[in-house]
């Protein structure tokens, strides 16, 4: 079975539609942070980057009077729930292994606590990496969702990550 790449995920119309809402630059930045953190923590970089890229695919636009309302978002948001479902369906549709798609969806589901009741969750290493990567790119009042990156630049970054992941897999296979 061929590996489902970040490039393939990014080019899919569903990804293109929903990444616009949360910001392509933020999604790509989080995928890059996820790669770095996963490599340092000996966590699967392929899964971490995919979850990082898709972590905000469930965002809804919370606007009031034409302006993004961070408090409205924080009080009512369930983007991680919607995103986990969207990402899982997308990944299965494009041929991802179902167990891998589930692990990625769970990391997306648990990347934020914005919709969870108070309390402590015990995250898996992959889930922790994706949450850390998201926080690493976060800016006050959600401004990280407004950073700009054109699609060709984003694709170039993702192809570079795909190459790094392939190199890591080859190195691990020869060890």
LOVEX-93973 format. One line per field, with one value per residue: x, y, z of N, C-alpha, C in turn; residue number from 1. Coordinates in pm, whole numbers, always signed. Example, Ala and Ser with C-alpha at 12.3 -4.5 7.8 and 13.67 -1.06 7.14 Angstrom:
<nodes>
n_X <- +1319 | +1285
n_Y <- -569 | -225
n_Z <- +780 | +708
ca_X <- +1230 | +1367
ca_Y <- -450 | -106
ca_Z <- +780 | +714
c_X <- +1320 | +1290
c_Y <- -330 | +3
c_Z <- +780 | +787
i <- 1 | 2
</nodes>
This chain:
<nodes>
n_X <- +84 | +62 | +191 | -23 | +12 | +105 | +85 | -110 | -330 | -354 | -419 | -673 | -1018 | -1192 | -1017 | -909 | -1136 | -1205 | -970 | -940 | -1102 | -979 | -725 | -461 | -186 | -157 | -229 | -25 | +202 | +156 | +171 | +442 | +563 | +467 | +604 | +871 | +851 | +756 | +965 | +1168 | +1056 | +1037 | +804 | +559 | +619 | +482 | +207 | +178 | +226 | +18 | -206 | -149 | -169 | -442 | -574 | -749 | -962 | -1229 | -1333 | -1570 | -1694 | -1697 | -1855 | -1951 | -2135 | -1980 | -1717 | -1462 | -1541 | -1389 | -1466 | -1726 | -1665 | -1502 | -1684 | -1876 | -1770 | -1706 | -1507 | -1303 | -1431 | -1597 | -1391 | -1235 | -1410 | -1448 | -1183 | -1128 | -1316 | -1225 | -957 | -997 | -1140 | -941 | -770 | -621 | -487 | -723 | -678 | -472 | -600 | -790 | -625 | -514 | -748 | -831 | -621 | -669 | -921 | -852 | -680 | -729 | -869 | -1091 | -1362 | -1411 | -1521 | -1410 | -1107 | -860 | -707 | -562 | -334 | -224 | +113 | +118 | -118 | -52 | +168 | +45 | -125 | +69 | +203 | +2 | -34 | +217 | +206 | +8 | -163 | -261 | -616 | -692 | -552 | -367 | -506 | -535 | -301 | -121 | -62 | +19 | -124 | +63 | +305 | +242 | +201 | +461 | +600 | +474 | +539 | +812 | +806 | +690 | +902 | +1098 | +974 | +961 | +1237 | +1299 | +1153 | +1286 | +1538 | +1476 | +1388 | +1621 | +1773
n_Y <- -118 | +217 | +509 | +753 | +1079 | +1408 | +1592 | +1476 | +1481 | +1760 | +1856 | +1761 | +1831 | +1860 | +1918 | +2157 | +2318 | +2339 | +2412 | +2674 | +2814 | +2804 | +2880 | +2842 | +2888 | +2858 | +2587 | +2456 | +2547 | +2429 | +2159 | +2150 | +2215 | +1994 | +1786 | +1843 | +1831 | +1568 | +1419 | +1478 | +1358 | +1095 | +1004 | +896 | +1058 | +1083 | +1042 | +1250 | +1485 | +1476 | +1492 | +1741 | +1908 | +1880 | +1956 | +2172 | +2146 | +2135 | +2382 | +2641 | +2951 | +3202 | +3475 | +3807 | +4083 | +4120 | +4077 | +3860 | +3682 | +3605 | +3525 | +3428 | +3214 | +3062 | +3001 | +2845 | +2663 | +2358 | +2261 | +2070 | +1828 | +1816 | +1837 | +1606 | +1409 | +1490 | +1472 | +1199 | +1074 | +1185 | +1086 | +806 | +792 | +863 | +654 | +594 | +384 | +235 | +216 | +398 | +630 | +653 | +699 | +947 | +1102 | +1093 | +1233 | +1484 | +1533 | +1569 | +1786 | +2032 | +2193 | +2344 | +2283 | +2100 | +1975 | +2101 | +1959 | +1693 | +1540 | +1241 | +1231 | +1059 | +1009 | +1100 | +1257 | +1453 | +1575 | +1695 | +1878 | +2040 | +2139 | +2292 | +2487 | +2606 | +2761 | +2935 | +3249 | +3543 | +3589 | +3440 | +3519 | +3374 | +3234 | +3404 | +3449 | +3463 | +3248 | +3144 | +2895 | +2753 | +2792 | +2671 | +2407 | +2347 | +2349 | +2130 | +1918 | +1911 | +1827 | +1572 | +1448 | +1445 | +1276 | +1039 | +991 | +949 | +714 | +539 | +536 | +427 | +179 | +63 | +37
n_Z <- +0 | -90 | +67 | +199 | +119 | +243 | +41 | -130 | +46 | +90 | -167 | -209 | -273 | -47 | +163 | +64 | +69 | +347 | +482 | +417 | +593 | +845 | +795 | +579 | +618 | +896 | +926 | +778 | +916 | +1168 | +1096 | +1030 | +1279 | +1419 | +1294 | +1373 | +1657 | +1689 | +1583 | +1770 | +1994 | +1928 | +1803 | +1567 | +1279 | +1037 | +1099 | +1285 | +1134 | +948 | +1117 | +1225 | +997 | +938 | +1169 | +1228 | +1056 | +1106 | +1163 | +1217 | +1110 | +1336 | +1355 | +1447 | +1375 | +1144 | +1229 | +1355 | +1641 | +1917 | +2177 | +2138 | +1972 | +2153 | +2355 | +2224 | +2042 | +1863 | +1700 | +1696 | +1728 | +1497 | +1312 | +1356 | +1267 | +996 | +899 | +939 | +763 | +519 | +507 | +500 | +260 | +73 | +87 | +317 | +572 | +785 | +1068 | +1107 | +1016 | +1217 | +1445 | +1375 | +1359 | +1628 | +1747 | +1638 | +1747 | +2015 | +2026 | +2135 | +2422 | +2416 | +2400 | +2593 | +2914 | +3235 | +3362 | +3364 | +3090 | +2974 | +2745 | +2449 | +2325 | +2050 | +2038 | +2224 | +2097 | +1872 | +1996 | +2121 | +1895 | +1776 | +1975 | +1960 | +1733 | +1788 | +1827 | +2009 | +2054 | +1831 | +1601 | +1455 | +1267 | +1059 | +924 | +619 | +340 | +25 | -193 | -351 | -219 | +25 | -63 | -150 | +97 | +218 | +45 | +93 | +362 | +318 | +182 | +383 | +569 | +417 | +392 | +663 | +706 | +535 | +652 | +902 | +820 | +727 | +945
ca_X <- +0 | +137 | +165 | -103 | +103 | +52 | +51 | -240 | -431 | -369 | -481 | -811 | -1114 | -1244 | -913 | -904 | -1255 | -1209 | -850 | -959 | -1167 | -889 | -600 | -362 | -56 | -160 | -229 | +108 | +293 | +133 | +228 | +589 | +593 | +438 | +716 | +986 | +826 | +745 | +1101 | +1236 | +994 | +1031 | +664 | +543 | +614 | +380 | +78 | +179 | +214 | -117 | -296 | -119 | -226 | -588 | -626 | -856 | -1050 | -1368 | -1369 | -1684 | -1662 | -1775 | -1854 | -2057 | -2126 | -1872 | -1585 | -1441 | -1569 | -1317 | -1543 | -1834 | -1598 | -1457 | -1801 | -1966 | -1700 | -1680 | -1435 | -1223 | -1522 | -1628 | -1268 | -1197 | -1500 | -1415 | -1051 | -1139 | -1382 | -1134 | -843 | -1048 | -1176 | -823 | -695 | -540 | -516 | -825 | -622 | -398 | -700 | -849 | -526 | -506 | -875 | -829 | -528 | -741 | -1026 | -798 | -574 | -769 | -966 | -1188 | -1499 | -1417 | -1544 | -1288 | -1050 | -736 | -708 | -433 | -314 | -118 | +222 | +77 | -215 | +23 | +249 | -41 | -167 | +186 | +229 | -101 | -2 | +340 | +173 | -106 | -148 | -377 | -746 | -710 | -490 | -291 | -591 | -537 | -174 | -141 | +33 | -48 | -134 | +184 | +404 | +199 | +229 | +606 | +634 | +422 | +621 | +937 | +777 | +674 | +1036 | +1162 | +908 | +1008 | +1377 | +1294 | +1104 | +1393 | +1643 | +1425 | +1382 | +1755 | +1843
ca_Y <- +0 | +342 | +603 | +872 | +1190 | +1540 | +1653 | +1422 | +1534 | +1903 | +1882 | +1712 | +1942 | +1876 | +1989 | +2293 | +2392 | +2365 | +2481 | +2818 | +2871 | +2815 | +2938 | +2749 | +2911 | +2796 | +2441 | +2413 | +2571 | +2327 | +2034 | +2159 | +2200 | +1855 | +1704 | +1870 | +1779 | +1422 | +1365 | +1490 | +1270 | +960 | +976 | +878 | +1189 | +1079 | +1065 | +1381 | +1592 | +1470 | +1547 | +1884 | +1974 | +1873 | +1974 | +2272 | +2128 | +2142 | +2517 | +2717 | +3094 | +3267 | +3620 | +3892 | +4214 | +4121 | +4059 | +3736 | +3699 | +3498 | +3476 | +3347 | +3091 | +2984 | +2955 | +2759 | +2588 | +2214 | +2235 | +1949 | +1715 | +1816 | +1814 | +1465 | +1336 | +1524 | +1418 | +1053 | +1042 | +1221 | +994 | +676 | +811 | +870 | +530 | +576 | +267 | +275 | +234 | +524 | +736 | +668 | +763 | +1088 | +1165 | +1110 | +1343 | +1607 | +1548 | +1608 | +1888 | +2151 | +2169 | +2454 | +2234 | +1997 | +2020 | +2112 | +1831 | +1651 | +1428 | +1174 | +1224 | +974 | +1094 | +1165 | +1361 | +1559 | +1643 | +1779 | +1990 | +2128 | +2204 | +2395 | +2596 | +2672 | +2858 | +3015 | +3391 | +3592 | +3616 | +3365 | +3584 | +3277 | +3189 | +3507 | +3457 | +3429 | +3165 | +3102 | +2749 | +2693 | +2790 | +2567 | +2277 | +2329 | +2311 | +1996 | +1824 | +1899 | +1739 | +1436 | +1394 | +1417 | +1157 | +925 | +966 | +890 | +575 | +459 | +522 | +335 | +47 | +8 | +24
ca_Z <- +0 | -96 | +176 | +170 | +145 | +274 | -88 | -171 | +138 | +66 | -297 | -214 | -264 | +89 | +237 | +13 | +115 | +490 | +532 | +396 | +710 | +960 | +748 | +524 | +682 | +1029 | +909 | +734 | +1028 | +1270 | +1043 | +1044 | +1423 | +1457 | +1247 | +1459 | +1792 | +1681 | +1564 | +1899 | +2094 | +1871 | +1771 | +1423 | +1212 | +932 | +1162 | +1350 | +1034 | +892 | +1218 | +1232 | +879 | +938 | +1305 | +1235 | +940 | +1149 | +1206 | +1173 | +1124 | +1443 | +1332 | +1500 | +1313 | +1046 | +1291 | +1428 | +1783 | +1985 | +2291 | +2082 | +1931 | +2268 | +2431 | +2147 | +1939 | +1868 | +1575 | +1703 | +1706 | +1354 | +1237 | +1367 | +1178 | +856 | +866 | +931 | +637 | +410 | +503 | +452 | +119 | -15 | +94 | +437 | +655 | +882 | +1204 | +1103 | +1008 | +1351 | +1534 | +1335 | +1399 | +1774 | +1777 | +1603 | +1847 | +2146 | +2014 | +2209 | +2529 | +2410 | +2409 | +2695 | +3051 | +3315 | +3403 | +3301 | +2998 | +2957 | +2600 | +2394 | +2274 | +1926 | +2070 | +2293 | +1995 | +1789 | +2082 | +2136 | +1766 | +1760 | +2069 | +1915 | +1628 | +1833 | +1855 | +2085 | +1990 | +1707 | +1485 | +1376 | +1158 | +955 | +854 | +478 | +266 | -98 | -206 | -407 | -110 | +117 | -126 | -146 | +235 | +244 | -32 | +169 | +475 | +265 | +153 | +512 | +624 | +338 | +433 | +797 | +692 | +475 | +754 | +1004 | +757 | +705 | +1074
c_X <- +89 | +96 | +78 | -18 | +29 | +8 | -87 | -353 | -459 | -445 | -628 | -908 | -1172 | -1143 | -908 | -1021 | -1242 | -1083 | -859 | -1016 | -1069 | -753 | -499 | -228 | -51 | -153 | -90 | +210 | +279 | +187 | +380 | +633 | +573 | +550 | +835 | +967 | +818 | +883 | +1179 | +1185 | +984 | +886 | +654 | +520 | +506 | +243 | +70 | +160 | +75 | -218 | -274 | -181 | -378 | -652 | -742 | -955 | -1199 | -1414 | -1494 | -1646 | -1754 | -1763 | -1973 | -2034 | -2004 | -1733 | -1580 | -1459 | -1507 | -1397 | -1660 | -1780 | -1567 | -1574 | -1882 | -1900 | -1692 | -1597 | -1353 | -1308 | -1556 | -1506 | -1222 | -1282 | -1466 | -1283 | -1057 | -1203 | -1292 | -1022 | -885 | -1076 | -1054 | -727 | -605 | -582 | -616 | -773 | -542 | -495 | -765 | -752 | -514 | -632 | -878 | -733 | -592 | -849 | -973 | -690 | -605 | -864 | -1078 | -1333 | -1517 | -1453 | -1411 | -1237 | -926 | -761 | -568 | -415 | -207 | -6 | +186 | -19 | -147 | +105 | +163 | -91 | -52 | +213 | +128 | -69 | +122 | +312 | +61 | -69 | -273 | -499 | -761 | -644 | -407 | -375 | -593 | -402 | -195 | -26 | -40 | -37 | -6 | +296 | +370 | +232 | +379 | +653 | +592 | +500 | +755 | +917 | +760 | +810 | +1110 | +1105 | +953 | +1153 | +1381 | +1252 | +1212 | +1505 | +1601 | +1421 | +1517 | +1832 | +1829
c_Y <- +124 | +433 | +718 | +992 | +1317 | +1612 | +1606 | +1477 | +1681 | +1933 | +1839 | +1829 | +1964 | +1953 | +2135 | +2377 | +2432 | +2429 | +2631 | +2885 | +2896 | +2871 | +2834 | +2766 | +2843 | +2644 | +2389 | +2433 | +2465 | +2192 | +2035 | +2147 | +2055 | +1763 | +1720 | +1807 | +1626 | +1358 | +1368 | +1389 | +1125 | +913 | +970 | +1014 | +1194 | +1109 | +1205 | +1494 | +1594 | +1529 | +1698 | +1961 | +1985 | +1914 | +2074 | +2262 | +2135 | +2280 | +2570 | +2864 | +3159 | +3418 | +3686 | +4030 | +4226 | +4100 | +3924 | +3763 | +3581 | +3442 | +3388 | +3211 | +3004 | +2927 | +2848 | +2661 | +2438 | +2172 | +2107 | +1824 | +1704 | +1783 | +1670 | +1380 | +1363 | +1461 | +1266 | +1012 | +1070 | +1118 | +855 | +683 | +807 | +753 | +512 | +449 | +309 | +296 | +365 | +642 | +760 | +738 | +912 | +1162 | +1187 | +1222 | +1478 | +1635 | +1608 | +1716 | +2016 | +2111 | +2272 | +2408 | +2132 | +2054 | +2027 | +1973 | +1799 | +1533 | +1367 | +1148 | +1123 | +1065 | +1166 | +1280 | +1480 | +1641 | +1739 | +1900 | +2089 | +2206 | +2316 | +2514 | +2674 | +2779 | +2953 | +3161 | +3438 | +3619 | +3550 | +3424 | +3488 | +3223 | +3287 | +3526 | +3407 | +3343 | +3120 | +2950 | +2686 | +2689 | +2682 | +2428 | +2247 | +2285 | +2167 | +1889 | +1804 | +1809 | +1594 | +1372 | +1360 | +1291 | +1032 | +890 | +900 | +743 | +486 | +434 | +421 | +193 | -18 | -11 | -113
c_Z <- +0 | +19 | +124 | +212 | +185 | +147 | -135 | -84 | +106 | -63 | -304 | -196 | -124 | +174 | +193 | +64 | +261 | +546 | +513 | +521 | +824 | +923 | +705 | +593 | +819 | +1017 | +871 | +848 | +1136 | +1223 | +1058 | +1190 | +1466 | +1412 | +1342 | +1597 | +1791 | +1666 | +1696 | +2001 | +2047 | +1855 | +1619 | +1355 | +1104 | +991 | +1222 | +1248 | +971 | +989 | +1232 | +1117 | +891 | +1071 | +1315 | +1119 | +977 | +1189 | +1138 | +1193 | +1226 | +1429 | +1400 | +1443 | +1221 | +1100 | +1360 | +1576 | +1859 | +2102 | +2245 | +2038 | +2053 | +2346 | +2357 | +2052 | +1967 | +1746 | +1580 | +1681 | +1557 | +1271 | +1240 | +1272 | +1031 | +813 | +849 | +799 | +517 | +396 | +454 | +302 | +27 | +7 | +214 | +509 | +764 | +1024 | +1213 | +1098 | +1144 | +1446 | +1503 | +1379 | +1550 | +1815 | +1745 | +1708 | +1977 | +2139 | +2091 | +2320 | +2527 | +2427 | +2522 | +2831 | +3126 | +3353 | +3325 | +3208 | +2995 | +2807 | +2564 | +2347 | +2144 | +1954 | +2137 | +2193 | +1914 | +1870 | +2100 | +2008 | +1742 | +1851 | +2023 | +1810 | +1669 | +1858 | +1930 | +1998 | +1853 | +1584 | +1399 | +1258 | +1041 | +886 | +711 | +425 | +140 | -111 | -260 | -303 | -10 | +62 | -124 | -7 | +263 | +168 | +37 | +291 | +429 | +238 | +283 | +576 | +550 | +374 | +570 | +789 | +632 | +575 | +860 | +948 | +738 | +835 | +1133
i <- 1 | 2 | 3 | 4 | 5 | 6 | 7 | 8 | 9 | 10 | 11 | 12 | 13 | 14 | 15 | 16 | 17 | 18 | 19 | 20 | 21 | 22 | 23 | 24 | 25 | 26 | 27 | 28 | 29 | 30 | 31 | 32 | 33 | 34 | 35 | 36 | 37 | 38 | 39 | 40 | 41 | 42 | 43 | 44 | 45 | 46 | 47 | 48 | 49 | 50 | 51 | 52 | 53 | 54 | 55 | 56 | 57 | 58 | 59 | 60 | 61 | 62 | 63 | 64 | 65 | 66 | 67 | 68 | 69 | 70 | 71 | 72 | 73 | 74 | 75 | 76 | 77 | 78 | 79 | 80 | 81 | 82 | 83 | 84 | 85 | 86 | 87 | 88 | 89 | 90 | 91 | 92 | 93 | 94 | 95 | 96 | 97 | 98 | 99 | 100 | 101 | 102 | 103 | 104 | 105 | 106 | 107 | 108 | 109 | 110 | 111 | 112 | 113 | 114 | 115 | 116 | 117 | 118 | 119 | 120 | 121 | 122 | 123 | 124 | 125 | 126 | 127 | 128 | 129 | 130 | 131 | 132 | 133 | 134 | 135 | 136 | 137 | 138 | 139 | 140 | 141 | 142 | 143 | 144 | 145 | 146 | 147 | 148 | 149 | 150 | 151 | 152 | 153 | 154 | 155 | 156 | 157 | 158 | 159 | 160 | 161 | 162 | 163 | 164 | 165 | 166 | 167 | 168 | 169 | 170 | 171 | 172 | 173 | 174 | 175
</nodes>
